[in-house]
Amino acid sequence: MLDFEEELKRFQPSLEIGNVEESIGKEDLTDMTDLMMELLNEKRN
């Protein structure tokens, strides 16, 4: 049987995951709401 407390003590996050989080956090991502607002603004003008 697994000892979850012991497993959590030994857990180390993957370096790749940390890099991905950092990269995504720095990006200015456009989502669907942004796109819809842009289309509506264009249509009004």
The first five atom37 places (N, CA, C, CB, O) and aatype in JSON, in Angstrom:
{
  "aatype": [12, 10, 3, 13, 6, 6, 6, 10, 11, 1, 13, 5, 14, 15, 10, 6, 9, 7, 2, 19, 6, 6, 15, 9, 7, 11, 6, 3, 10, 16, 3, 12, 16, 3, 10, 12, 12, 6, 10, 10, 2, 6, 11, 1, 2],
  "atom_mask": [
    [1, 1, 1, 1, 1],
    [1, 1, 1, 1, 1],
    [1, 1, 1, 1, 1],
    [1, 1, 1, 1, 1],
    [1, 1, 1, 1, 1],
    [1, 1, 1, 1, 1],
    [1, 1, 1, 1, 1],
    [1, 1, 1, 1, 1],
    [1, 1, 1, 1, 1],
    [1, 1, 1, 1, 1],
    [1, 1, 1, 1, 1],
    [1, 1, 1, 1, 1],
    [1, 1, 1, 1, 1],
    [1, 1, 1, 1, 1],
    [1, 1, 1, 1, 1],
    [1, 1, 1, 1, 1],
    [1, 1, 1, 1, 1],
    [1, 1, 1, 0, 1],
    [1, 1, 1, 1, 1],
    [1, 1, 1, 1, 1],
    [1, 1, 1, 1, 1],
    [1, 1, 1, 1, 1],
    [1, 1, 1, 1, 1],
    [1, 1, 1, 1, 1],
    [1, 1, 1, 0, 1],
    [1, 1, 1, 1, 1],
    [1, 1, 1, 1, 1],
    [1, 1, 1, 1, 1],
    [1, 1, 1, 1, 1],
    [1, 1, 1, 1, 1],
    [1, 1, 1, 1, 1],
    [1, 1, 1, 1, 1],
    [1, 1, 1, 1, 1],
    [1, 1, 1, 1, 1],
    [1, 1, 1, 1, 1],
    [1, 1, 1, 1, 1],
    [1, 1, 1, 1, 1],
    [1, 1, 1, 1, 1],
    [1, 1, 1, 1, 1],
    [1, 1, 1, 1, 1],
    [1, 1, 1, 1, 1],
    [1, 1, 1, 1, 1],
    [1, 1, 1, 1, 1],
    [1, 1, 1, 1, 1],
    [1, 1, 1, 1, 1]
  ],
  "atom_positions": [
    [[0.84, -1.18, 0.0], [0.0, 0.0, 0.0], [0.89, 1.25, 0.0], [-0.96, 0.0, 1.23], [1.95, 1.26, 0.62]],
    [[0.45, 2.28, -0.69], [1.21, 3.52, -0.78], [1.06, 4.36, 0.48], [0.76, 4.31, -2.0], [-0.02, 4.47, 1.05]],
    [[2.17, 4.95, 0.89], [2.16, 5.9, 1.99], [2.18, 7.29, 1.35], [3.39, 5.68, 2.99], [3.24, 7.79, 0.96]],
    [[1.01, 7.91, 1.25], [0.9, 9.17, 0.53], [1.72, 10.28, 1.17], [-0.55, 9.6, 0.46], [2.28, 11.11, 0.45]],
    [[1.81, 10.31, 2.47], [2.61, 11.34, 3.14], [4.08, 11.21, 2.73], [2.46, 11.24, 4.67], [4.74, 12.22, 2.48]],
    [[4.57, 10.0, 2.68], [5.97, 9.77, 2.28], [6.18, 10.14, 0.82], [6.36, 8.29, 2.52], [7.2, 10.73, 0.46]],
    [[5.22, 9.79, -0.02], [5.32, 10.13, -1.44], [5.33, 11.64, -1.65], [4.15, 9.5, -2.22], [6.09, 12.14, -2.47]],
    [[4.51, 12.36, -0.91], [4.47, 13.82, -1.02], [5.79, 14.45, -0.58], [3.33, 14.4, -0.19], [6.21, 15.46, -1.15]],
    [[6.44, 13.87, 0.39], [7.74, 14.39, 0.85], [8.79, 14.24, -0.25], [8.2, 13.65, 2.12], [9.66, 15.1, -0.4]],
    [[8.7, 13.18, -1.03], [9.69, 12.92, -2.07], [9.33, 13.56, -3.41], [9.85, 11.44, -2.27], [10.15, 13.56, -4.33]],
    [[8.14, 14.11, -3.52], [7.68, 14.68, -4.79], [8.53, 15.88, -5.2], [6.22, 15.09, -4.69], [8.81, 16.76, -4.4]],
    [[8.92, 15.88, -6.48], [9.6, 17.02, -7.07], [8.98, 17.27, -8.44], [11.15, 16.78, -7.18], [8.95, 16.36, -9.27]],
    [[8.48, 18.48, -8.67], [7.83, 18.75, -9.95], [8.81, 18.65, -11.11], [7.18, 20.13, -9.94], [10.01, 18.89, -10.95]],
    [[8.29, 18.3, -12.25], [9.09, 18.19, -13.45], [9.59, 19.57, -13.85], [8.28, 17.56, -14.59], [8.84, 20.55, -13.79]],
    [[10.84, 19.66, -14.25], [11.4, 20.94, -14.7], [10.67, 21.44, -15.94], [12.89, 20.79, -14.99], [10.5, 22.65, -16.11]],
    [[10.26, 20.53, -16.79], [9.57, 20.92, -18.01], [8.26, 21.64, -17.7], [9.3, 19.69, -18.89], [7.92, 22.62, -18.35]],
    [[7.54, 21.15, -16.7], [6.27, 21.78, -16.31], [6.53, 23.2, -15.82], [5.56, 20.94, -15.21], [5.8, 24.12, -16.18]],
    [[7.57, 23.37, -15.02], [7.9, 24.7, -14.54], [8.22, 25.66, -15.67], [0.0, 0.0, 0.0], [7.82, 26.82, -15.63]],
    [[8.93, 25.17, -16.67], [9.26, 26.02, -17.83], [8.02, 26.39, -18.62], [10.25, 25.31, -18.73], [7.89, 27.53, -19.09]],
    [[7.12, 25.46, -18.77], [5.89, 25.71, -19.51], [5.05, 26.75, -18.77], [5.08, 24.4, -19.7], [4.53, 27.68, -19.38]],
    [[4.92, 26.6, -17.45], [4.16, 27.56, -16.67], [4.72, 28.96, -16.83], [4.15, 27.17, -15.19], [3.98, 29.93, -17.0]],
    [[6.02, 29.07, -16.78], [6.69, 30.36, -16.91], [6.44, 30.97, -18.28], [8.19, 30.22, -16.65], [6.15, 32.16, -18.4]],
    [[6.55, 30.16, -19.32], [6.34, 30.64, -20.68], [4.91, 31.09, -20.9], [6.7, 29.54, -21.68], [4.68, 32.15, -21.5]],
    [[3.96, 30.33, -20.43], [2.55, 30.66, -20.61], [2.22, 31.93, -19.84], [1.64, 29.5, -20.16], [1.48, 32.78, -20.32]],
    [[2.76, 32.05, -18.64], [2.49, 33.22, -17.82], [2.97, 34.51, -18.44], [0.0, 0.0, 0.0], [2.4, 35.57, -18.19]],
    [[4.01, 34.44, -19.25], [4.59, 35.63, -19.87], [3.87, 36.0, -21.17], [6.06, 35.4, -20.15], [4.01, 37.13, -21.64]],
    [[3.13, 35.1, -21.75], [2.46, 35.34, -23.02], [1.18, 36.14, -22.83], [2.15, 34.02, -23.72], [0.48, 36.0, -21.83]],
    [[0.89, 36.98, -23.79], [-0.37, 37.71, -23.82], [-1.31, 36.91, -24.72], [-0.18, 39.19, -24.33], [-1.31, 37.09, -25.94]],
    [[-2.09, 36.04, -24.12], [-2.94, 35.14, -24.89], [-4.3, 35.77, -25.15], [-3.1, 33.8, -24.16], [-4.92, 36.32, -24.24]],
    [[-4.75, 35.68, -26.38], [-6.07, 36.17, -26.75], [-7.05, 35.01, -26.63], [-6.08, 36.76, -28.21], [-6.82, 33.93, -27.17]],
    [[-8.14, 35.25, -25.91], [-9.13, 34.19, -25.78], [-10.37, 34.55, -26.61], [-9.51, 33.98, -24.28], [-10.41, 35.59, -27.27]],
    [[-11.36, 33.7, -26.57], [-12.56, 33.9, -27.39], [-13.29, 35.19, -27.03], [-13.51, 32.71, -27.25], [-13.85, 35.85, -27.9]],
    [[-13.29, 35.55, -25.75], [-13.95, 36.79, -25.35], [-13.28, 37.98, -26.01], [-13.93, 36.95, -23.82], [-13.95, 38.88, -26.51]],
    [[-11.94, 38.0, -26.01], [-11.21, 39.09, -26.67], [-11.56, 39.16, -28.15], [-9.69, 38.9, -26.5], [-11.77, 40.25, -28.69]],
    [[-11.62, 38.02, -28.8], [-11.95, 38.0, -30.23], [-13.36, 38.52, -30.5], [-11.8, 36.58, -30.78], [-13.58, 39.27, -31.44]],
    [[-14.31, 38.1, -29.66], [-15.69, 38.54, -29.85], [-15.8, 40.04, -29.62], [-16.63, 37.79, -28.9], [-16.5, 40.73, -30.36]],
    [[-15.13, 40.56, -28.6], [-15.16, 42.01, -28.34], [-14.56, 42.79, -29.51], [-14.4, 42.34, -27.04], [-15.08, 43.84, -29.88]],
    [[-13.5, 42.28, -30.07], [-12.88, 42.94, -31.21], [-13.82, 42.96, -32.41], [-11.56, 42.24, -31.58], [-13.95, 43.98, -33.08]],
    [[-14.47, 41.84, -32.68], [-15.42, 41.77, -33.79], [-16.59, 42.72, -33.59], [-15.93, 40.35, -33.97], [-17.02, 43.39, -34.53]],
    [[-17.11, 42.78, -32.36], [-18.23, 43.68, -32.08], [-17.82, 45.14, -32.24], [-18.76, 43.43, -30.67], [-18.57, 45.95, -32.78]],
    [[-16.63, 45.46, -31.77], [-16.14, 46.85, -31.92], [-15.95, 47.23, -33.37], [-14.82, 47.04, -31.17], [-16.27, 48.35, -33.77]],
    [[-15.44, 46.3, -34.17], [-15.27, 46.55, -35.6], [-16.61, 46.77, -36.29], [-14.52, 45.41, -36.26], [-16.74, 47.62, -37.16]],
    [[-17.59, 45.98, -35.89], [-18.91, 46.08, -36.51], [-19.58, 47.4, -36.15], [-19.79, 44.9, -36.06], [-20.29, 47.98, -36.98]],
    [[-19.36, 47.89, -34.94], [-19.96, 49.16, -34.5], [-19.33, 50.35, -35.2], [-19.82, 49.33, -32.98], [-20.01, 51.35, -35.45]],
    [[-18.08, 50.25, -35.53], [-17.37, 51.4, -36.13], [-17.46, 51.4, -37.62], [-15.94, 51.4, -35.73], [-16.92, 52.3, -38.27]]
  ]
}
